[in-house]
């Protein structure tokens, strides 16, 4: 009996060690691994996060972008605190990658640059524009992204979103007393001039409004929400696509006003009478909620919230949450949690069909190698987008 137990324990330990080493093998650098263990010893959150940032930067410099994202993947899997702010860490990676790029060092793009909501591209373009102000170079880089075999159209458009980010300062000068519309006027004009399509215009201006929403939440800017309406600035936009982008990107501000409570946040969207813009608002709110809470959410609770709001907004609420959780999910395996959400027994049939259609489409663009894995297990009625790919 002891021999059997001992043998089982040995096999368990070998398998566990093999799995552990398998995860670490992608890092391929003993120095990096040793430093990861050093990070693990920090007790206070700030020191641990700074250690992770330094480790990612060092991996980027020594091993390249692919290895840096492998490390991001590993940290996401093994460090829940890292996972909750993965988008922020990929932002930092984008900043450091641009610094190397600006020094004429080769930055080989990887399909993994889409990890954690495309934060890499957002920060890379911010850094480029803050450093150079060269709009032609920014446009050319986004077009270059779109032509790379390792990239996809969502990556190129996320690059345009990053241009919008870069047209505003990260934190505006507190001595500037401009109102919100004055602050965004010129950046919006540049986005319109720079864009060659409606979707480019939408994505670029969405970057501008994304930063504006952050400004509103930063007391140092002095910006105040007028009439307690976070969408009033959106009503004042006279161009269709910047206006739609505004309603979408006020999401973080609305969630902040609702103290992170999705149910309370949806009430802001319900007040919008125009269905087109209300759809944008609820989609953005649910998406931001899904992206930041993906590892902590009971999916059935989200379904109930979306089904209990005004019926005109239910489908967009569910679609927005799915997109957000896909952007914020575990790198390379985002579709797994998406599939769990779409199989919720609380979803009505039309909602489930919509969910799987969106999941399949997103996976076909961001992770096409996993498309068959999703489609093979689906009933025929959920395979509409499987058959289109």
C-alpha positions in Angstrom: 0.0 0.0 0.0 2.8 2.4 0.9 4.5 1.6 -2.4 1.3 2.4 -4.3 0.8 5.7 -2.4 4.4 6.6 -2.8 4.3 5.9 -6.6 1.1 7.9 -7.0 2.7 10.8 -5.1 5.8 10.7 -7.2 3.7 10.7 -10.4 1.7 13.6 -9.1 4.8 15.6 -8.3 6.4 14.8 -11.7 3.2 15.9 -13.5 2.9 19.0 -11.4 6.6 19.9 -12.0 6.2 19.2 -15.8 3.2 21.5 -16.0 5.0 24.2 -14.0 8.1 24.0 -16.1 6.0 23.9 -19.3 4.4 27.2 -18.3 7.8 28.7 -17.6 9.5 27.3 -20.7 8.0 30.1 -22.8 10.1 32.6 -20.8 13.3 30.8 -21.6 15.6 32.7 -19.4 16.8 31.6 -15.9 17.6 35.2 -14.9 14.1 36.3 -15.6 12.7 33.3 -13.7 14.8 34.1 -10.7 13.7 37.7 -10.7 10.0 36.5 -11.0 10.6 34.6 -7.8 12.0 37.7 -6.2 8.8 39.6 -7.1 6.8 36.8 -5.5 8.5 37.5 -2.2 7.2 41.1 -1.9 4.3 41.4 0.5 3.1 45.0 -0.3 1.2 45.4 -3.5 3.1 48.5 -4.8 6.5 46.8 -4.6 5.2 43.7 -6.2 3.6 45.6 -9.1 6.7 47.6 -9.6 8.8 44.4 -9.7 6.5 43.0 -12.4 6.8 46.2 -14.5 10.6 46.0 -14.3 10.6 42.3 -15.2 8.4 42.9 -18.2 10.6 45.7 -19.3 13.7 43.6 -18.9 12.2 40.7 -20.8 11.2 43.1 -23.6 14.8 44.4 -23.9 16.6 41.1 -23.6 14.1 38.6 -25.2 11.8 40.7 -27.5 8.1 41.5 -27.6 6.9 37.9 -28.0 8.7 36.8 -24.8 7.4 39.9 -23.0 3.9 38.9 -23.8 4.6 35.3 -22.8 5.5 36.7 -19.4 2.3 38.7 -19.4 0.4 35.5 -20.1 2.2 33.7 -17.3 1.6 36.5 -14.8 -2.1 36.7 -15.7 -2.5 33.0 -15.1 -0.6 32.9 -11.8 -1.2 36.3 -10.2 -4.8 37.4 -9.7 -3.8 40.9 -8.8 -1.9 41.2 -12.1 -4.9 39.8 -14.0 -7.2 42.5 -12.6 -5.0 45.2 -14.2 -3.6 43.4 -17.2 -4.7 46.2 -19.5 -2.6 48.7 -17.4 0.4 46.4 -17.6 0.2 46.1 -21.4 0.0 49.9 -21.5 3.3 50.0 -19.7 4.7 47.5 -22.2 3.6 49.7 -25.1 5.4 52.7 -23.5 8.6 50.8 -23.1 8.3 49.3 -26.6 8.0 52.7 -28.1 11.1 53.9 -26.3 13.1 51.1 -28.0 11.4 51.8 -31.3 12.4 55.5 -31.1 16.0 54.4 -30.6 15.8 52.5 -33.9 15.7 49.1 -32.2 13.6 46.5 -34.1 10.2 45.8 -32.5 8.8 42.7 -34.1 5.0 42.7 -33.8 3.3 39.6 -32.5 -0.3 38.5 -32.5 -0.1 38.6 -28.7 -0.1 42.4 -28.9 -3.9 42.2 -28.7 -3.7 40.8 -25.2 -5.7 42.5 -22.5 -7.8 44.8 -24.5 -5.1 46.0 -26.9 -3.5 48.1 -24.2 -0.1 47.8 -26.0 -1.3 49.7 -29.1 -3.1 52.3 -27.1 0.1 53.2 -25.1 2.5 52.8 -28.1 0.6 55.4 -30.1 0.2 57.7 -27.2 3.9 57.6 -26.7 4.6 58.1 -30.4 2.4 61.2 -30.6 3.5 62.7 -27.3 7.1 62.3 -28.4 6.9 63.4 -32.0 3.5 64.9 -32.8 4.0 63.3 -36.2 0.5 62.4 -37.5 1.7 61.0 -40.7 4.0 58.6 -38.9 1.1 57.6 -36.7 -1.1 56.9 -39.6 1.7 55.0 -41.4 2.3 52.8 -38.3 -1.3 51.9 -38.0 -1.4 50.9 -41.7 1.8 48.9 -41.2 0.1 47.1 -38.3 -2.8 46.2 -40.6 -0.5 44.7 -43.2 1.3 42.3 -40.8 0.4 38.7 -41.1 0.5 38.3 -37.3 -2.1 41.1 -36.9 -5.8 41.6 -37.7 -8.2 44.5 -38.4 -9.0 44.9 -34.8 -5.3 45.5 -34.1 -5.2 48.2 -36.8 -8.3 49.9 -35.4 -7.0 49.7 -31.9 -4.0 51.5 -33.2 -6.3 54.3 -34.4 -7.9 54.4 -30.9 -4.4 54.9 -29.6 -4.0 57.9 -31.9 -7.0 59.4 -30.2 -5.4 58.8 -26.9 -2.2 60.5 -28.0 -3.9 63.6 -29.1 -4.6 64.5 -25.5 -2.1 64.7 -22.6 -2.3 61.9 -20.1 -2.9 64.5 -17.4 -3.7 68.0 -18.6 -1.9 71.0 -17.1 -3.9 71.9 -14.0 -3.4 75.6 -14.8 -5.5 75.3 -18.0 -9.0 76.4 -17.3 -10.5 75.3 -20.6 -13.9 73.6 -20.6 -14.3 70.0 -21.9 -15.4 71.0 -25.4 -12.5 73.3 -25.9 -10.1 70.6 -24.8 -11.3 68.0 -27.3 -12.1 70.4 -30.2 -8.8 70.2 -32.0 -8.1 66.4 -31.3 -11.5 65.6 -32.8 -10.8 67.7 -35.9 -7.5 65.9 -36.3 -9.2 62.5 -36.1 -11.7 63.4 -38.8 -9.0 64.8 -41.1 -6.7 61.7 -40.5 -9.4 59.1 -41.0 -10.2 57.6 -44.4 -13.3 55.7 -43.3 -16.1 56.0 -40.8 -14.8 53.2 -38.7 -11.3 54.9 -38.5 -13.0 58.1 -37.5 -15.1 56.3 -34.8 -12.0 54.5 -33.4 -9.8 57.6 -33.3 -12.4 59.8 -31.7 -13.2 57.0 -29.2 -9.6 57.4 -28.0 -10.2 61.1 -27.4 -13.3 60.5 -25.4 -11.7 57.7 -23.5 -9.1 60.1 -22.2 -11.8 62.8 -21.5 -13.7 60.3 -19.4 -10.5 59.9 -17.4 -10.1 63.6 -17.1 -13.5 63.9 -15.5 -12.5 61.4 -12.9 -9.3 63.2 -12.1 -9.9 66.1 -9.7 -6.7 67.8 -10.8 -8.2 68.7 -14.2 -10.9 70.9 -12.6 -13.5 69.5 -15.1 -17.0 69.2 -13.7 -19.9 67.1 -15.0 -22.6 69.5 -16.1 -26.1 69.0 -14.7 -25.0 65.7 -13.2 -25.2 64.2 -16.7 -22.1 62.4 -17.9 -23.5 62.3 -21.4 -24.2 66.0 -21.8 -20.9 66.5 -23.6 -22.0 63.8 -26.1 -25.3 65.6 -26.8 -23.2 68.6 -27.8 -21.3 66.8 -30.6 -22.6 67.6 -34.1 -20.9 64.8 -36.0 -22.4 61.3 -36.0 -19.4 59.1 -35.4 -17.6 61.3 -32.7 -21.0 61.5 -31.0 -21.5 57.7 -31.0 -17.9 57.3 -29.8 -18.6 59.7 -26.9 -21.6 57.7 -25.7 -19.6 54.5 -25.8 -16.5 55.9 -24.1 -18.1 57.7 -21.2 -18.3 54.1 -19.8 -15.6 54.4 -17.2 -17.0 57.6 -15.9 -20.5 56.2 -15.6 -19.3 53.1 -13.8 -17.3 55.4 -11.5 -20.4 57.5 -10.7 -22.2 54.2 -10.0 -19.4 53.0 -7.7 -18.8 50.1 -10.0 -22.3 48.8 -9.7 -23.5 47.6 -13.2 -27.2 47.8 -12.3 -26.9 51.4 -11.1 -24.8 52.3 -14.1 -27.4 51.1 -16.6 -29.8 53.7 -15.3 -27.7 56.5 -16.9 -28.1 54.8 -20.3 -31.9 54.3 -19.8 -32.3 58.1 -19.6 -31.0 58.5 -23.2 -34.1 58.7 -25.5 -32.4 58.2 -28.8 -32.1 54.4 -29.3 -28.9 54.6 -31.4 -27.0 56.5 -28.8 -28.5 54.6 -25.8 -27.3 51.4 -27.5 -23.8 52.8 -27.7 -23.9 53.8 -24.0 -25.2 50.5 -22.6 -22.8 48.6 -24.8 -19.9 50.6 -23.5 -20.9 50.4 -19.8 -21.4 46.6 -19.9 -18.1 46.2 -21.9 -16.1 48.2 -19.4 -17.7 46.2 -16.6 -16.8 42.9 -18.2 -13.3 43.9 -19.1 -12.4 44.8 -15.5 -14.4 42.2 -13.6 -14.1 39.1 -15.8 -12.4 37.0 -13.1 -14.8 38.0 -10.4 -18.3 38.0 -12.0 -21.2 35.6 -11.7 -22.4 35.5 -15.3 -26.0 34.7 -14.4 -26.1 38.0 -12.3 -25.1 39.9 -15.4 -27.7 38.2 -17.5 -30.4 39.1 -14.9 -29.3 42.8 -14.8 -29.3 43.1 -18.6 -32.7 41.4 -18.8 -34.2 43.6 -16.2 -33.4 46.9 -17.9 -35.5 48.5 -20.6 -36.0 45.8 -23.2 -34.7 48.0 -26.0 -31.2 47.8 -24.4 -31.0 44.2 -23.2 -29.3 42.7 -26.3 -26.7 45.5 -26.4 -26.0 45.1 -22.7 -25.3 41.4 -23.2 -23.2 41.9 -26.3 -21.2 44.7 -24.6 -20.4 42.5 -21.6 -19.3 39.6 -23.8 -17.0 41.8 -25.8 -15.6 43.3 -22.6 -14.9 39.9 -21.0 -13.2 38.8 -24.2 -10.9 41.8 -24.2 -10.1 41.3 -20.5 -9.9 37.5 -20.4 -6.9 35.2 -20.0 -4.5 35.9 -23.0 -5.0 33.3 -25.7 -7.9 31.7 -23.9 -10.5 34.5 -23.8 -13.0 32.4 -25.8 -13.3 29.8 -23.0 -15.0 32.2 -20.5 -17.0 33.6 -23.4 -18.4 30.2 -24.2 -19.4 29.7 -20.6 -21.3 33.0 -20.6 -23.1 32.1 -23.8 -24.3 28.8 -22.4 -26.0 30.5 -19.4 -29.4 28.8 -18.9 -30.9 32.2 -18.2 -30.3 33.5 -21.7 -33.3 33.5 -24.0 -32.9 31.7 -27.3 -32.4 34.9 -29.4 -29.9 36.1 -26.8 -28.0 32.9 -26.9 -27.9 32.9 -30.7 -26.6 36.5 -30.7 -24.0 35.6 -28.0 -22.6 32.7 -30.0 -22.6 34.7 -33.2 -20.6 37.5 -31.5 -18.2 35.0 -29.8 -17.5 33.1 -33.1 -16.9 36.3 -35.0 -14.6 37.7 -32.4 -12.6 34.5 -32.2 -12.4 34.3 -36.0 -10.6 37.6 -36.0 -8.5 37.5 -32.8 -7.8 33.8 -32.4 -8.7 31.9 -35.6 -6.8 28.8 -34.6 -9.4 28.2 -31.8 -12.4 28.7 -34.1 -12.9 25.0 -34.8 -12.7 24.2 -31.1 -15.7 26.5 -30.5 -17.8 25.6 -33.5 -17.4 21.8 -33.3 -19.2 21.7 -30.0 -22.2 23.9 -31.0 -25.7 23.0 -32.2 -26.3 24.0 -35.8 -28.6 26.9 -34.9 -25.6 28.6 -33.1 -23.2 28.1 -36.0 -24.3 31.0 -38.3 -20.9 32.7 -38.1 -19.0 29.3 -38.1 -20.3 28.7 -41.6 -19.3 32.2 -42.7 -15.6 31.6 -41.8 
